[in-house]
Amino acid sequence: MSASRTVICLLRNDLRLHDNEVFHWAQRNADHIIPLYCFDPRHYQGTYHFNFPKTGPFRLRFLLDSVKDLRATLKKRGSTLLVRQGKPEDVVSDLIQQLGSVTAVAFHEEVASEEKSVEKKLKDICCQNKVKVQTFWGSTLYHRDDLPFSHIRGLPDVYTQFRKVVEGQGRVRPVLSTPDQVKSLPLGLEEGTIPTFEVLGQTEPVEDCRSAFPCNGGETEALARLKHYFWETNAVASYKETRNGMIGVDYSTKFSPWLALGCISPRYIYEQIKKYEAERTANQSTYWVIFELLWRDYFKFVGLKYGNRIFHMNGLQDKHVSWKKDMTLFNAWKEGRTGVPFVDANMRELALTGFMSNRGRQNVASFLTKDLGLDWRLGAEWFEYLLVDHDVCSNYGNWLYSAGIGNDPRENRKFNMIKQGLDYDNNGDYIRQWVPELRGIKGGDVHTPWTLSNSALSHAQVSLNETYPSPIIIAPEWSRHINNKSSGPSAKGRKGSSYTPRQHKDRGIDFYFSKNKGF
């Protein structure tokens, strides 16, 4: 009888059983499977330039949820998740030595340099021990090998060009089946305890009832969220109209935290969209979910193309900008006390919940880079610390974009904080939710408290520079919108700050529906 074959399935940002090629391959090529997750101490150190904690409390809670959930899922299928604290390359090396039966190590490839460095060390250890390495690509909707470019260097530097080519010539691979049973671990292995917040140097976060993302991590929750957003509420059918909302759970899909840890597969979301379109409705909103998944793909592929340049101060264009490192200004930004309520509300929401809307992220990034002129990497690393849905390529790609040194043909684009606030929070409900010291100011006036009379401020129980700061900067273009504020419900007929006031012209939708005339 031949010796048993053991495959270590090293899991990182792919914490799911469905549509997971690592498990799919191991099931066919092993007698025993060791699903392994390592709490890598390097993930709990400081960020590269400014030494913020690399993994903040909200993402850590979400990660711990996800690890516990995957272990529970595997236990129902005759397996479990081995959990270890340590560098993956060291843990894998120890397991190979301990067992003597490991024939292969399988894992999904990542994009950024720190993750690639771990992969190289794993390959070196396996080579020394004559153990096969089997790698897969599974983090994007479109597989890297299926892109209609001869080489990643041919990736267009403008998203719209990428999207048109991929939608026209690409194909999405089918979802892989989920195994009913997972092959057992070899005998004699302790599954290991899942570490606590304290062990990992973090404090457990306090729940905030205002959170737009009051959700738990894990594959089970991710699949339930999709079922709720698509099939139970039909919220997906109005996604495009509500996605720029600020308040509530259902203004957007909220898939991003689960996507970041791989708790849900982008291909599964795509498959479910296609099913929904066939069975219920196909419209601009259902397309827009795919459109956003493509943005996520694009930033991953930009990371592949440019490597460490996504982290460089001068960005993808090697553009020299005299960024400031004024920590007084930065601290006002990160603590939500800039005196600009729309910025402050968003930054406080991030600090207290680990989440911020897409609209908010674009605005606070523009404010940091374009209004304050601060080093964009301060913002990127602060987001890396706090965001529950931090994804290295999407985060750094979006910050480069905001700073005008990434993938954006309109490189001098600057958001007008007052116009944006009035467009997306016309009545000021979002600001009053997160900046309670301004609750006494009614309607749209809450966006610009420094323009109000002393009597109006006194009536609202606001004292500038005492209960709330004066603005640390006032951009000249804001003045055009200060007299356009609403002091009551929006004249544009929205039902509060979760609704988008106007529709922008969206290229790509006509193209999409021209291929789907049967819908």
Secondary structure by P-SEA (a helix, b strand, c coil): cccbbbbbbcccccccccccaaaaaaaaccccccccccccccccccccccccccccaaaaaaaaaaaaaaaaaaaaacbbbbbbcccaaaaaaaaaaacccccbbbbbbbccaaaaaaaaaaaaaaaaacbbbbbbbcccccccccccccccccccccaaaaaaaaaaccccccbbbbbccccccccccccbbbbccccccccbbbbbccccccccccaaaaaaaaaaacccccccccccccccccccccccccaaaaaaaccccaaaaaaaaaaaaacccccaaaaaaaaaaaaaaaaaaaaaacccccccccccccccccccccaaaaaaaaacccccaaaaaaaaaaaacccccaaaaaaaaaaacccccccaaaaaaaaaaccccccaaaaaaaaaaaacccccccccccccaaaaaaaccccccccccccccccccccccccccccccaaaaaaacccccccccccccccccccccccccccccccccccccccccccccccaaaaaaaacccc
